[in-house]
Amino acid sequence: MKIGIIGSGNIGGNLGKHWAKAGHQVLFSSRHPEKLNDLVLETKGEATNVSVAEAFESDADVYLLATPFQAIDKISELYAGEYGNKIIIDATNPYPERDGEMARNVREANYNASEYTAMKFNTAKTVKAFNTIKAEDLKSKAFMETDKVAIPYAAQDESSKQVVRQLIQDIGFDPLYVGSLSDTDIMDPDQAIYGKTLPREDLQYLVNATRSV
């Protein structure tokens, strides 16, 4: 599978390396792709560094959105013709202290952050995943044979649900489906399962306990 990484920092960089190791073709991208040379050299598998425009023009099967939340509006507008009917994994989080008024408005709105992303990338299939795990745990706890860490995710449709479930399993994590995008409030910053590194059973218990309140 060809995966375009939009934003190759701690989350995008580690996920790209994991997926390349698992046998996927990875395109790392940023506004300054020349700064990603070392990341590509560190990657065991098929990987290259490209611009964001080149990543979208590559007709990837899946795109990982791992940029600051404030970049969503511009990226969705600039590349609207390129991601139609593709799967976009939204790993972003709105932090008002970093992303400003835009993030503050989303945090206070009657929709959640993943629904905002889906509205902006409205011709794509948006899945929410990898926004709750700490970067150091994403890096160190992949490909574990025992005591696997759960990755919560939500999807808009069955096909994208199954694809992302497989991508989570491919890198040694345990997928936990939490529902549709409207159910992802518990995944947002400062909410019930944000920042939690837990096995599947414990994370499921936490999800259930939160929803029963």
C-alpha positions in Angstrom: 0.0 0.0 0.0 1.3 3.5 -0.8 1.0 5.9 2.2 1.6 9.6 2.0 2.7 11.1 5.3 1.6 14.7 5.5 3.7 16.2 8.3 6.7 14.1 9.2 7.4 15.0 12.8 7.4 12.7 15.8 4.0 11.1 15.0 4.2 11.1 11.2 7.9 10.2 11.1 7.6 7.2 13.5 4.4 5.9 11.8 6.1 6.2 8.4 9.1 4.2 9.6 6.9 1.5 11.1 4.8 1.1 7.9 7.8 1.0 5.7 9.2 -1.8 8.0 5.9 -3.6 7.6 6.3 -3.6 3.8 4.3 -0.5 2.7 5.6 2.2 0.4 6.0 5.4 2.3 6.2 9.0 1.1 7.4 11.4 3.8 6.5 15.0 3.1 6.8 18.4 4.6 7.2 22.0 3.4 11.0 21.4 3.5 11.5 17.8 2.1 15.2 18.2 1.9 15.2 18.2 5.8 13.8 14.6 5.7 16.9 13.0 4.2 18.0 11.6 7.5 14.5 10.2 8.2 14.5 8.3 4.9 18.0 6.9 5.7 16.8 5.7 9.1 13.8 3.9 7.5 14.1 0.2 6.9 11.9 -0.3 3.8 10.7 1.6 0.8 10.6 5.3 1.6 11.3 8.6 0.0 11.0 12.3 0.9 8.8 14.6 -1.2 7.0 17.9 -1.0 3.4 18.0 0.3 2.3 18.7 -3.3 4.2 15.7 -4.6 2.7 13.5 -1.9 -0.8 14.4 -2.9 0.0 14.1 -6.6 1.4 10.6 -6.0 -2.1 9.1 -5.9 -1.4 7.3 -2.6 -3.9 4.8 -1.2 -3.9 6.4 2.3 -2.8 9.8 3.6 -1.8 10.4 7.2 -2.5 13.9 8.4 0.0 14.6 11.1 0.5 18.4 10.9 -0.4 21.1 13.4 -4.2 21.5 13.5 -4.0 25.0 12.2 -2.7 23.7 8.8 -5.9 21.8 8.0 -7.7 24.6 6.3 -4.9 25.5 3.9 -4.0 21.9 3.1 -7.6 20.8 2.4 -8.1 23.8 0.2 -4.8 23.6 -1.8 -5.0 19.9 -2.6 -8.8 19.4 -2.8 -8.5 17.9 -6.3 -6.0 15.2 -5.2 -7.5 13.4 -2.2 -11.0 12.7 -3.5 -12.2 9.3 -2.3 -8.9 8.5 -0.6 -8.6 7.6 3.0 -7.2 10.3 5.3 -6.1 9.2 8.7 -6.5 12.2 11.0 -3.8 12.2 13.7 -4.1 15.9 14.5 -5.2 17.6 17.7 -6.4 21.2 18.3 -4.2 22.9 20.8 -5.3 26.6 21.2 -1.9 27.6 22.7 -0.2 26.4 19.5 -2.9 26.6 16.8 -4.7 29.8 18.0 -8.3 30.9 17.5 -9.1 28.3 15.0 -8.4 25.5 17.5 -10.2 27.3 20.2 -13.3 27.7 18.1 -13.3 24.0 17.3 -12.8 23.0 20.9 -15.9 25.1 21.8 -18.1 24.1 18.8 -21.0 21.6 18.7 -18.8 19.2 16.6 -15.5 17.6 17.5 -12.1 17.9 15.9 -12.3 14.9 13.7 -15.7 16.0 12.4 -14.1 19.3 11.5 -11.3 17.6 9.6 -13.9 15.5 7.8 -15.9 18.6 6.8 -12.7 20.2 5.4 -11.6 17.0 3.5 -15.2 16.4 2.5 -14.4 14.3 -0.6 -12.2 11.9 1.3 -12.9 9.1 3.8 -11.7 10.4 7.1 -10.6 8.1 9.9 -9.4 9.3 13.3 -6.4 7.4 14.7 -3.0 7.9 16.3 -3.9 11.2 17.9 -4.1 9.8 21.5 -0.8 8.0 21.8 2.3 9.7 23.1 5.1 10.0 20.5 7.6 8.1 22.6 5.1 5.2 23.1 4.4 5.1 19.4 8.1 4.8 18.7 8.9 2.2 21.4 5.9 0.0 21.6 5.3 -1.0 18.0 5.8 -4.6 16.9 5.3 -6.0 20.3 4.6 -9.7 20.5 2.9 -9.6 23.9 1.3 -6.8 26.0 0.3 -5.0 22.9 -0.9 -1.4 23.2 -4.3 -0.5 21.9 -4.9 2.2 19.3 -8.4 3.7 19.3 -9.8 4.7 16.0 -13.1 5.8 14.4 -14.3 5.7 10.8 -17.0 7.0 8.5 -17.5 3.8 6.5 -16.8 0.1 6.5 -14.0 0.1 3.9 -11.9 2.7 5.5 -12.5 1.1 8.9 -11.1 -2.2 7.7 -8.1 -0.6 5.9 -7.0 1.4 9.0 -7.6 -1.6 11.3 -5.1 -3.5 9.1 -2.6 -0.7 9.2 -2.8 -0.6 13.0 -2.2 -4.4 13.2 0.6 -4.3 10.6 2.8 -2.4 13.0 2.1 -4.5 16.1 -0.7 -2.5 17.8 -4.1 -3.7 18.8 -7.0 -1.7 17.1 -9.9 -0.6 19.2 -12.9 0.7 17.2 -14.7 3.4 19.1 -17.4 4.2 16.6 -18.1 6.9 14.1 -16.4 10.3 14.0 -19.2 11.7 16.2 -18.0 9.4 18.9 -14.4 10.7 19.0 -14.9 13.3 21.7 -13.2 10.9 24.1 -10.1 11.0 21.9 -9.7 14.7 22.0 -7.0 16.5 24.2 -7.8 16.4 27.9 -10.6 13.8 27.4 -11.0 10.3 28.7 -8.6 8.3 26.5 -6.3 11.0 25.3 -2.7 10.2 26.2 -3.5 6.7 27.6 -1.1 3.9 26.7 -3.1 0.7 27.7 -3.8 -2.8 26.5 -7.0 -3.3 24.6 -9.1 -4.6 27.5 -8.2 -1.8 29.8 -8.8 0.9 27.1 -12.2 -0.7 26.3 -13.1 -0.6 30.0 -12.3 3.1 30.1 -14.3 3.8 27.0 -17.3 1.9 28.4 -17.0 3.6 31.8 -17.0 7.0 30.2 -20.0 6.3 28.0 -22.0 4.9 30.9 -21.8 8.2 32.9 
